[in-house]
Amino acid sequence: MSNYTTISLTAGIWFMAKFLRYSFPPLFEPLQLSYDISTSEIGFLYTVLLAVYAVLQFPSGLLADRVGSVYVIVGGAILTAIGAVLISVEGSITIFIVAIIAIGVGTGLHKTVAVGVLSATYPNRTGRMLGIFDTVGSYGGVGASVVVTAFLLAPPPVNKFISPLPGEDWRGLFLVSGIVGASLAILYFKYTCPISKEKNRTENQTTPSINNYLYQFSKPRFAGFVLITILFGFTYNGIIAFIPLFLTETIGLNTTAANSMYSLIFIVSFAQIFTGEISDRVGRLRVITGTLITAGVGLLFLTVIASDNLIFIGGMVILFAVGSNGFRPVRGIYLIELLPDSLSSGGLGTVRTLLMAAGAVAPMITGYIVEVASFQIAFLLLAASLLIAAVMSIGLLIK
């Protein structure tokens, strides 16, 4: 097989993981109708998926050390596929909840372990391969929006392939996803060999204590930046979960237009390639501050003006997307620079868990605010969260 087999299959599984996760927000309406649940309840269930994903980060690494990375990745992909197939079958809300948890566990087993596999497989090209890996994953969101729209509003040529599938048309998306995910798992198991270098590397390292990691939070600059990342993660996941419904129910766009705007967030994910390079030249915190302001202003204008002009909406969504996507790679680089070398991996993993935990509760809290107040109030609070993070980063910049 090619030298690119491991990156191709690893990135393919990550694409499917993010594709499934980001398929849910555009399907909130049909899911609510099928299972007779409210906006806050569907937000809570999506939070369950994200929370399970977040919790699995550290256990997945420990499990990989014991049984091998390949087995963890394959097991996660198969579990995700099983969850997708369960949703494709009409059933009770209990089956849907089981499927949600299966997808959360399955996708949660992948990212942390995959980074270790790619680092060990491509020691001289780690940066490039991780860049490819993350970019392919980001475009899972684009694929989710496009495919969901195709299944909901299928033109006659496409409908010929969708109509024979069982149940409501949108359920076919999960059946196809399950088949593709299981196929990738089989290929990964067949063509990817366990990496002995990865295990040898971890065995030769001294494991820091929990106190070593906790001590980092006593440093004001580190603790302050962790809070910035948490505010960002909370806002981003809240927007990603509800922006399709916001655009249809508050702005008045039709489903196709709303899903197209949703896909813009992922289409411009290539911005992360450029912000990383720019930060090498002008400094991490300057780029971090600029991206947070850009995302916050875009979200604020989109919410306050609430125009149904597609050019205006597209422009504001792109501003939010460029800022959000551009922030993430520089955030990781800056965190690593704040940490001692001996704590960089574990410390980054700790922050990543906190970040995802904050992001996991965002759909539930956002959904609740929408129900007791409105979409505009909820989105204004999320915009405020981003702008507060920007002000904090300016504070770090001038110190």
C-alpha positions as CSV (number, residue, x, y, z in Angstrom):
1,M,0.0,0.0,0.0
2,S,1.0,3.7,-0.4
3,N,2.9,5.7,2.2
4,Y,-0.3,7.7,2.5
5,T,-2.5,4.8,3.4
6,T,-2.5,5.6,7.2
7,I,-3.3,9.3,6.8
8,S,-5.9,8.6,4.2
9,L,-7.8,6.1,6.3
10,T,-7.3,7.9,9.6
11,A,-8.5,11.2,8.1
12,G,-11.4,9.4,6.4
13,I,-12.6,8.0,9.7
14,W,-12.3,11.5,11.2
15,F,-14.3,12.9,8.3
16,M,-17.1,10.5,9.0
17,A,-17.0,11.2,12.7
18,K,-17.4,14.9,12.2
19,F,-19.8,14.4,9.4
20,L,-22.2,12.5,11.7
21,R,-21.8,15.0,14.6
22,Y,-22.5,18.0,12.4
23,S,-25.4,16.2,10.6
24,F,-27.6,16.6,13.7
25,P,-28.1,20.4,13.9
26,P,-29.6,20.7,10.4
27,L,-31.9,17.7,11.3
28,F,-33.2,19.1,14.6
29,E,-36.6,19.9,13.1
30,P,-37.3,16.4,11.6
31,L,-35.8,14.8,14.7
32,Q,-38.1,16.8,17.0
33,L,-41.1,15.7,14.8
34,S,-40.1,12.1,14.7
35,Y,-39.5,11.7,18.4
36,D,-41.9,14.3,19.7
37,I,-39.3,16.3,21.7
38,S,-38.9,20.0,22.4
39,T,-36.0,22.4,21.4
40,S,-34.4,22.1,24.8
41,E,-34.7,18.3,24.7
42,I,-33.0,18.0,21.4
43,G,-30.4,20.4,22.6
44,F,-29.9,18.3,25.7
45,L,-29.5,15.1,23.6
46,Y,-26.9,16.8,21.4
47,T,-25.1,17.9,24.5
48,V,-25.1,14.2,25.7
49,L,-23.3,13.3,22.4
50,L,-20.7,16.0,22.8
51,A,-20.2,15.3,26.5
52,V,-19.6,11.6,25.9
53,Y,-17.1,12.6,23.2
54,A,-15.3,14.9,25.6
55,V,-15.2,12.4,28.5
56,L,-13.6,9.8,26.2
57,Q,-10.4,11.8,25.4
58,F,-8.2,10.6,28.2
59,P,-9.6,7.0,28.5
60,S,-9.0,6.6,24.8
61,G,-5.3,7.3,25.2
62,L,-5.0,5.0,28.2
63,L,-6.8,2.2,26.3
64,A,-4.5,2.7,23.3
65,D,-1.5,2.2,25.4
66,R,-2.9,-1.1,26.7
67,V,-4.4,-2.8,23.6
68,G,-2.9,-0.7,20.7
69,S,-4.0,2.4,18.8
70,V,-5.2,0.5,15.7
71,Y,-7.7,-1.5,17.8
72,V,-9.0,1.5,19.5
73,I,-9.5,3.4,16.3
74,V,-11.2,0.4,14.6
75,G,-13.4,-0.2,17.6
76,G,-14.5,3.4,17.7
77,A,-15.3,3.5,14.0
78,I,-17.4,0.3,14.3
79,L,-19.3,1.6,17.3
80,T,-20.0,4.9,15.5
81,A,-21.3,2.9,12.5
82,I,-23.6,0.9,14.8
83,G,-25.0,4.1,16.2
84,A,-25.6,5.5,12.8
85,V,-27.5,2.3,11.7
86,L,-29.6,2.4,14.8
87,I,-30.8,5.9,13.9
88,S,-31.6,4.8,10.4
89,V,-34.2,2.4,11.8
90,E,-37.5,3.9,13.0
91,G,-37.8,3.2,16.7
92,S,-38.4,4.6,20.2
93,I,-36.7,7.6,21.8
94,T,-34.7,5.0,23.9
95,I,-33.1,3.6,20.8
96,F,-32.3,7.1,19.6
97,I,-30.6,7.9,22.9
98,V,-28.6,4.6,22.8
99,A,-27.5,5.5,19.2
100,I,-26.5,9.1,20.4
101,I,-24.3,7.6,23.1
102,A,-22.8,5.0,20.7
103,I,-21.8,7.8,18.3
104,G,-20.4,9.9,21.1
105,V,-18.3,7.0,22.4
106,G,-17.2,5.9,19.0
107,T,-16.1,9.3,17.8
108,G,-14.5,10.1,21.2
109,L,-12.1,7.2,20.8
110,H,-10.6,8.6,17.6
111,K,-9.0,12.1,17.7
112,T,-6.5,11.8,20.6
113,V,-5.3,8.3,19.5
114,A,-5.2,9.3,15.8
115,V,-2.8,12.2,16.6
116,G,-0.4,9.7,18.3
117,V,-0.6,7.3,15.3
118,L,0.1,10.0,12.7
119,S,3.0,11.4,14.8
120,A,4.6,8.0,15.0
121,T,3.9,7.1,11.4
122,Y,5.1,10.3,9.9
123,P,7.8,11.6,12.3
124,N,9.4,13.9,9.7
125,R,6.1,15.2,8.3
126,T,3.9,15.4,11.4
127,G,2.8,19.0,11.0
128,R,1.8,18.5,7.4
129,M,-0.1,15.3,8.1
130,L,-1.9,16.7,11.2
131,G,-2.9,19.7,9.0
132,I,-4.3,17.4,6.4
133,F,-6.1,15.4,9.1
134,D,-7.8,18.4,10.7
135,T,-8.7,20.0,7.3
136,V,-10.3,16.8,6.1
137,G,-12.2,16.6,9.4
138,S,-13.4,20.2,9.1
139,Y,-14.9,19.5,5.7
140,G,-17.1,16.9,7.4
141,G,-19.3,19.8,8.4
142,V,-19.5,20.9,4.7
143,G,-20.4,17.4,3.7
144,A,-23.0,17.2,6.4
145,S,-24.8,20.3,5.3
146,V,-24.8,19.3,1.6
147,V,-25.9,15.7,2.2
148,V,-28.6,16.6,4.7
149,T,-30.1,19.0,2.2
150,A,-29.9,16.4,-0.5
151,F,-31.8,13.9,1.6
152,L,-34.4,16.4,2.8
153,L,-35.0,18.1,-0.5
154,A,-33.8,15.5,-3.0
155,P,-34.2,16.4,-6.7
156,P,-35.7,13.6,-8.9
157,P,-32.4,12.1,-10.0
158,V,-31.1,11.8,-6.4
159,N,-34.5,10.7,-5.1
160,K,-34.4,7.6,-7.2
161,F,-31.5,6.4,-5.0
162,I,-33.0,7.7,-1.7
163,S,-36.6,6.5,-2.0
164,P,-35.9,2.8,-1.8
165,L,-34.2,3.3,1.6
166,P,-36.3,2.4,4.6
167,G,-38.1,5.0,6.7
168,E,-38.1,8.8,6.3
169,D,-35.7,10.0,3.7
170,W,-33.3,11.6,6.2
171,R,-32.8,8.3,7.9
172,G,-31.1,7.0,4.8
173,L,-28.2,9.4,5.5
174,F,-27.4,7.5,8.7
175,L,-27.7,4.1,7.0
176,V,-25.3,5.1,4.3
177,S,-23.0,6.7,6.9
178,G,-23.0,3.5,8.9
179,I,-22.0,1.4,5.9
180,V,-19.2,3.8,4.9
181,G,-17.9,4.0,8.5
182,A,-17.9,0.2,8.9
183,S,-16.0,-0.2,5.5
184,L,-13.4,2.3,6.6
185,A,-12.9,0.4,9.9
186,I,-12.4,-2.8,8.0
187,L,-9.8,-1.2,5.6
188,Y,-8.0,0.4,8.6
189,F,-7.7,-2.9,10.4
190,K,-6.5,-4.6,7.2
191,Y,-4.0,-2.1,5.9
192,T,-2.7,-0.2,9.0
193,C,-0.1,-1.8,11.3
194,P,0.2,-1.0,15.0
195,I,3.0,1.5,15.7
196,S,5.6,0.2,18.0
197,K,7.5,3.5,18.1
198,E,4.5,5.1,19.8
199,K,4.5,2.6,22.6
200,N,8.3,2.8,23.0
201,R,8.2,6.6,23.2
202,T,5.6,6.6,26.0
203,E,7.4,3.9,27.9
204,N,10.6,6.0,28.0
205,Q,8.8,9.0,29.4
206,T,8.3,9.8,33.1
207,T,4.6,10.3,33.8
208,P,4.0,13.6,35.5
209,S,1.7,13.7,38.6
210,I,-1.8,15.3,38.6
211,N,-0.3,18.1,40.8
212,N,2.1,19.0,38.1
213,Y,-0.8,19.7,35.8
214,L,-2.9,21.4,38.4
215,Y,0.0,23.7,39.3
216,Q,-0.1,25.3,35.8
217,F,-3.6,26.7,36.6
218,S,-2.1,28.7,39.4
219,K,-0.2,30.8,36.8
220,P,-2.4,33.8,35.8
221,R,-1.4,33.9,32.2
222,F,-2.1,30.2,31.7
223,A,-5.4,30.2,33.7
224,G,-6.5,33.3,31.9
225,F,-6.0,31.8,28.5
226,V,-7.7,28.6,29.4
227,L,-10.7,30.7,30.3
228,I,-10.5,32.4,26.9
229,T,-10.5,29.0,25.2
230,I,-13.5,27.8,27.3
231,L,-15.5,31.0,26.4
232,F,-14.7,30.4,22.7
233,G,-15.6,26.7,22.8
234,F,-18.9,27.4,24.6
235,T,-19.9,30.0,22.0
236,Y,-18.8,28.0,19.0
237,N,-20.7,24.9,19.9
238,G,-23.8,26.9,20.8
239,I,-23.8,28.6,17.4
240,I,-23.0,25.4,15.5
241,A,-25.9,23.6,17.1
242,F,-28.6,26.2,16.5
243,I,-27.6,28.5,13.6
244,P,-29.7,26.5,11.1
245,L,-32.8,26.9,13.3
246,F,-31.9,30.6,14.0
247,L,-31.8,31.3,10.3
248,T,-35.1,29.6,9.5
249,E,-37.2,30.6,12.5
250,T,-35.8,34.1,13.3
251,I,-34.4,35.3,10.0
252,G,-37.0,33.6,7.9
253,L,-34.7,31.7,5.4
254,N,-35.9,28.5,3.8
255,T,-34.2,25.2,4.8
256,T,-31.9,25.1,1.7
257,A,-30.6,28.7,2.2
258,A,-30.1,28.1,6.0
259,N,-28.1,24.9,5.4
260,S,-26.1,26.6,2.7
261,M,-25.2,29.4,5.2
262,Y,-24.4,26.7,7.8
263,S,-22.0,25.0,5.4
264,L,-20.1,28.3,4.9
265,I,-18.7,27.9,8.5
266,F,-16.9,24.8,7.4
267,I,-16.0,25.8,3.8
268,V,-13.8,28.6,5.1
269,S,-12.0,26.3,7.5
270,F,-8.9,26.7,5.3
271,A,-8.4,30.0,7.2
272,Q,-6.6,28.0,9.9
273,I,-3.7,27.3,7.5
274,F,-3.0,31.0,7.1
275,T,-3.5,32.2,10.7
276,G,-0.9,29.7,11.9
277,E,1.7,31.1,9.5
278,I,0.7,34.7,10.2
279,S,1.1,34.1,14.0
280,D,4.7,33.0,13.4
281,R,5.4,36.5,12.0
282,V,3.3,38.9,14.1
283,G,2.9,36.9,17.4
284,R,0.3,34.5,18.7
285,L,-1.7,36.8,20.9
286,R,-2.2,39.4,18.2
287,V,-3.7,36.8,15.8
288,I,-5.8,35.3,18.7
289,T,-7.2,38.7,19.5
290,G,-7.9,39.5,15.9
291,T,-9.7,36.3,15.3
292,L,-11.8,36.6,18.4
293,I,-12.8,40.1,17.5
294,T,-13.6,39.1,13.9
295,A,-15.8,36.2,15.0
296,G,-17.5,38.2,17.7
297,V,-18.4,41.2,15.4
298,G,-19.7,38.9,12.7
299,L,-22.0,37.1,15.2
300,L,-23.1,40.3,16.9
301,F,-24.1,42.0,13.6
302,L,-25.8,38.9,12.3
303,T,-27.9,38.8,15.5
304,V,-28.7,42.5,16.0
305,I,-29.4,43.4,12.4
306,A,-31.2,40.1,11.7
307,S,-31.6,41.0,8.0
308,D,-32.9,38.4,5.5
309,N,-30.5,39.7,2.8
310,L,-28.5,36.7,1.8
311,I,-25.3,38.7,0.9
312,F,-25.4,40.3,4.4
313,I,-26.0,37.0,6.1
314,G,-23.3,35.2,4.1
315,G,-20.8,38.0,4.9
316,M,-21.5,37.9,8.7
317,V,-21.4,34.1,8.8
318,I,-18.1,34.2,6.9
319,L,-16.7,36.7,9.4
320,F,-17.7,34.4,12.3
321,A,-16.3,31.4,10.5
322,V,-13.0,33.0,9.6
323,G,-12.5,34.2,13.1
324,S,-13.5,30.9,14.7
325,N,-11.5,28.6,12.3
326,G,-8.5,31.0,12.4
327,F,-8.5,31.0,16.2
328,R,-8.2,27.2,16.8
329,P,-4.7,26.3,15.5
330,V,-3.1,29.4,17.1
331,R,-4.8,28.5,20.3
332,G,-3.1,25.1,20.4
333,I,0.3,26.6,19.5
334,Y,0.1,29.2,22.2
335,L,-1.0,26.7,24.9
336,I,2.0,24.5,24.1
337,E,4.3,27.5,24.4
338,L,2.8,28.3,27.8
339,L,3.5,24.8,29.1
340,P,6.8,23.2,30.1
341,D,8.0,20.6,27.5
342,S,7.5,17.8,30.0
343,L,3.8,18.7,30.4
344,S,2.9,19.8,26.9
345,S,0.9,16.7,25.8
346,G,-0.9,16.1,29.1
347,G,-1.4,19.8,29.7
348,L,-2.9,20.3,26.3
349,G,-5.1,17.3,26.8
350,T,-6.3,18.7,30.1
351,V,-7.3,22.0,28.4
352,R,-8.8,20.1,25.5
353,T,-11.1,18.2,27.9
354,L,-12.2,21.4,29.6
355,L,-12.8,23.0,26.3
356,M,-14.9,20.2,25.0
357,A,-16.8,19.9,28.3
358,A,-17.8,23.6,28.0
359,G,-18.7,23.1,24.3
360,A,-20.7,20.0,25.3
361,V,-23.1,21.9,27.6
362,A,-23.5,24.8,25.2
363,P,-26.4,23.3,23.1
364,M,-28.4,22.4,26.2
365,I,-28.0,25.9,27.7
366,T,-28.5,27.7,24.4
367,G,-31.7,25.6,23.8
368,Y,-33.0,26.5,27.2
369,I,-32.4,30.3,26.7
370,V,-34.1,30.0,23.3
371,E,-37.2,28.5,24.9
372,V,-37.4,30.9,27.9
373,A,-36.4,34.0,25.9
374,S,-35.6,34.0,22.2
375,F,-33.0,33.1,19.6
376,Q,-31.7,36.7,19.5
377,I,-31.2,36.8,23.3
378,A,-29.3,33.5,23.2
379,F,-27.1,34.6,20.3
380,L,-26.4,38.0,21.9
381,L,-25.2,36.3,25.0
382,L,-22.9,34.0,22.9
383,A,-21.6,37.0,21.0
384,A,-20.9,38.7,24.3
385,S,-19.0,35.6,25.4
386,L,-16.7,35.9,22.4
387,L,-16.1,39.6,22.8
388,I,-15.3,39.1,26.5
389,A,-12.7,36.5,25.4
390,A,-11.3,39.1,23.0
391,V,-11.0,41.7,25.8
392,M,-9.2,39.2,28.0
393,S,-6.8,38.4,25.2
394,I,-6.0,42.1,24.7
395,G,-5.3,42.1,28.5
396,L,-2.8,39.3,28.0
397,L,-1.3,41.1,25.0
398,I,-0.5,44.4,26.8
399,K,0.9,42.8,29.9
